[in-house]
């Protein structure tokens, strides 16, 4: 498998925010959103075996591992890596965009599915129908989500926020998963404004901030 980096940091997003975590970032992505903050991982990386990755992650001495990207499920060895990390005694989170089937993901893995808005490839968000489908989302994944999993949406303006809440309502995500998060695209939306929208929505959606960036700045490699 092609690994871009392995490093120790605090989990910055979702229900496990703040937990010390060994991050395994795999190279490559199939969506390449306009606001992507890990474009540096779209290419490059170092070939490693699953066993080598597990050794490197365990060497960090942390109780949890997060496999992320890019899009980690593009690598056919990712399910084997997830199994191996669990077998090594680590709690495991998978960050994925949901465009690829989740069937091979072990049940013990905490899945965080970052569903992309219909305008993810656009530098701006045009006025559009709020019932448009998400970008390249694999609909079969909805049935595989459990209360142990999370869904998150990154939004840049009110249109994307309203779309995200509407999609979560239509697909029963508030009942299906443990938590539904919305977060501001870094530097493109004032988090306080998004917080106001969350409060006014009347829906059980949660605000999330990328705490690693709040602490250390926009470099995600911390």
N, C-alpha and C positions, 0 to 999 in steps of 0.2 A: 504494500500500500504506500501511497505517497503522502508523507507527513510534512506539513509546513512548519509546525512548531509544537513543542511541549513545554508548558510553563506553569508555575504556581501563581494563583491569584485568588481574590475573593469572587465568588459568583455574584455577578452584577444585576441579574434579572430574575424575575419570577419568584415563586414561593421559597426558593432556596437562596435568595439574595443574602449576601453577607457570609456565606459558608466558605471556609478555605477549601479550594478545589484544585485538582490537577487537571489542566486543560490540555486536550489533545486536538489540535486543529489540523484537519486534513485539507489538502489542496484541491482546488477545482470547484466550479459552481455552474449550474445550468440555468440560473435565472438572471443574475447580475443586475440587481435593482439599481435604479438611478441614484439612490441615496446610500448605497452600500458603504459600510465602514470597514470592510475587510477585503477590499478589492486587491490588496497585495497578495492575497492567498488564492486568487483565481488561477495562478499558474506557478510553476516552480515547485519547490519542496524536495524532500529527500526520501528515496525508497527505504522502507523499513519493513521487517516482518512483524506480524502480530505479537510474537513473543518479545521482540525488541521494544515495541511500544509499551507493552505492559511493564517491562523492567524499568523503562525510563519514567513511566508514570508513578510506579511504586517508589522509586528512588526519591521522589519529592516528599514522601512521608505524610501524605494527607489522606483523609478518610474517604474522599469522594473524587470521582473523575467525571469530566464533562467532555464528550466527543462532539466536536463542532466543525465548522468550516468557514467559508465555502459551504458546500452541501455534502455532508459526510456519507450519505447513502449512495452517492455516485460510485463509491469504491465498493466493489463486490466483496471485499474482505471485512467491511465494517461490522456485519452481524457477528462474525467470528471474533472480532475485537471486543465487541460488547460482551459476549459470553465470557471471554477470557478475563476481562476486567472484573466482572462479577465473580468469577472463579477465584480471582486473586484477593477477594474479600473487600472490594471497593463498592461503595454505592455509586451508581452510574446514572448520569443524565445524558440524553441525546438531544441536541439542538438541530432541528431540521425544518426545511421550508414546506414539507408536506407534498411535494410534487412527485415523489416516488413512493411506491407501496411500503407501508409500515409492517407488513406481515412478517418479515424476517427478524424484527426487533424483539428481543426477549421480553417476556412479560414483566420481569423485575426492573426493567429500565424505566426511569422517569422521562417520559417524552415531553418535550416542549416544542410545539409546532407553531412556527412563525408564518402565519397565513398572509400572503401578499395581496394587496389591493389590486383592482383591475388596472390601475394606473402606475404600477410599480416600475415600469420601464420608461415612464414619461418624466421629464425633468420638472414638470408642473402637473397639477391636478385639474383637468378641465371639468366643467359642469357635465354631469353624465347621469345616467340612470343608476339609482342606488341598488338595483337588484342585479347588476352585472356580476358574473362569476369572478372568483379570485383568479389571479394569474397562475395558470398551469397547476392548479391544485388537484390532487388525486382524490376524487370523491369517495372512493372505497375506504379511505383512511378514516372517515368520520365514524364508521362502525367499529373501528379499532381503538378509539380513544376511550379512556376510562377515568374515573374520579382520581386516579393517581397521576394523571397527566395534566398539562397546562396548554392553553392556546394563547398566543399573543399576536397583536397587530401593531405595526409601526405606522404612525400617521403623520401627515404633514400639514393638514388643514381640516376644516370642519367637514368638508365633503368626505374625506377618507375616514374621519371619526364616525360620522353617521352611517357610512357604508359598513364599517366594522361592526358596530353595534347591531345594525340590521341583519347582517349575515349571521352573527352569533344567535340572534333571536330566531331567525328562520330555520336554522339548522339545529336548534336545541342545545347549543354548546354550553349554556349556563347550567343546564341540567346534566350534561354528559361528562364534563371534565371538572377537575378540582377548582380551577380558576381560569378566568378569561381576563387577560391584561391588555391594556393599550399603553403605548409609550410614544413619546415625541421623537421624530427623526432628529438626530443630534444637530443642533444649530439651525434647524429649519422651522421649529415650532416652540413657542414659549411653554415650558412645562406648567407654569401657573395657569395659563389659559386652558390647556388641556385638562387640568384639574377641575376648573370651573365646569367644563363640558361633562366630565365624569359625574360631578355632583348633581348637575341638572338633568342627567339622563334618566334617572330613576331605575336604572338597570344595575345588576350586580357585577358590573365591570370594574376592574381595579386599575389604578394608575401604576405604571412601573417606570422607574428611571434606571438608566444604566449607571449603577453606583460606582463601578470601576472608573467611569469617565468623570463622574462628579469628584471622585477622590484624586485621580491622577491625570485627568485631561483626556483628550480624544484618542490617544494611542491605546488601542485595544490590547496591546501585547504586555499587559501588566496583570 
